[in-house]
Each structure stands twice: as C-alpha cells, then as structure tokens.
Amino acid sequence: MRKKICRQMAVAGLLAAALFVSVAPVLAAGLTPEEQEQLVFIREEEKLARDVYIAMYETWGSLVFSDIKASEQKHMDAVLRLLVKYGIPDPASAQIGVFNDPNLKELYRKLVAQGLTSLLGAMMAGAWIEETDIRDLRAAIDGTTKTDLRRVYGNLEEGSGNHLRAFASHIEALTGARYVAQVLSQEEVDEILGR
C-alpha cells in the first residue's frame, strides 16, 4: 500500500513537472523573442546597477548609494514579476557581481574599478549607469506593445531619472561645474534634470 502511494505521488510529481515545463514556453510565447530578450537583459541591467551601488556604498559610505541600491532592488523585483508572469527563467544570480551576460560582467568590473578611484569617480559611474538605463528602457518601451511591459519600463525610467538627478547633484557639488551628459544627449539630460 505504501509503495503504491509513493508511486502515485512520484507519477503526480512528474506530471506536474512536465506540465510546468510545457506551459512555460506557452506563457513566454505571449512575448516576441525580442521582448523576452529585452526583459531578461533589463533584469540583469538593474542588477548591475544595484551591485555597483552596493560596492560603492561599502567603499564610500555615501547614503546616495545606499538609497539608490534599495530602489534598484525594487526595480529588479518588478522585472522579476514579469519574468514569472511570462514563464521566463530568471537570469539574475544571487551573487553580487555575477552575471550571465558577459558584457554586463565586464561592465560591472570596469564601473567598480572606476568607482574605487574616488568618490567623484563613483558618482560618475552611477550617473553613467542611470543614463544607460534610461536609453535602454526607452528602447524597450519602443520595442513592445504590451501594456504591462510598457508600464513597468516607464516606471523604471522614471526611477532612473530620479537617480540621475541625485548623482548629477552630487557631481556638481563635488566639481562646482554643471553635469555633462555621458550617454544621452545633453539636451535629453538637461530635460531630465529640469533645466
């Protein structure tokens, strides 16, 4: 009797696993391959920001990094909810500085190295990340008609604008000069900064 129950439970478990595996591509099929790729990339890009800010906070102790890393975790969580909704495996490692995308792995290394040189270098790295995020999020918004993706990407873009304003303010305080765009056009950055 006990063997029969165990066998039935094992069969039920296998059936559930098979169902999950077969349903995941169907759920993800609601997105184009480009939308899926973009969603996966944005998840790791948000992780890149969070991981760099963790390293910068540990090095410099500036609260701007602590505050923004917490916000980046919320961004990561928002993207994770979309990945789960569409049955797409999460690419983000739980380890700091570990990425599936080799370009992001190298970028993490470079940005942390820049940020370790000085507090100004750290702030500049943060501003560069936020400008890059804004550029990529705008492209992601333009690349989808899905309302849920557009809403989340739009919220992330708004958050990145707030982060860019914080970094630009600190950079200007450190240098005594106006912040100069690094990725976006100066006109785009000035609009974000309210100039």
Secondary structure, 3 states (H helix, E strand, C coil): CHHHHHHHHHHHHHHHHHHHHHHHHHHHCCCCHHHHHHHHHHHHHHHHHHHHHHHHHHHHCCHHHHHHHHHHHHHHHHHHHHHHHCCCCCCCCCCCCCCCCHHHHHHHHHHHHHHHHCHHHHHHHHHHHHHHHHHHHHHHHHCCCCHHHHHHHHHHHHHHHHHHHHHHHHHHHHHCCCCCCCCCCHHHHHHHCCC
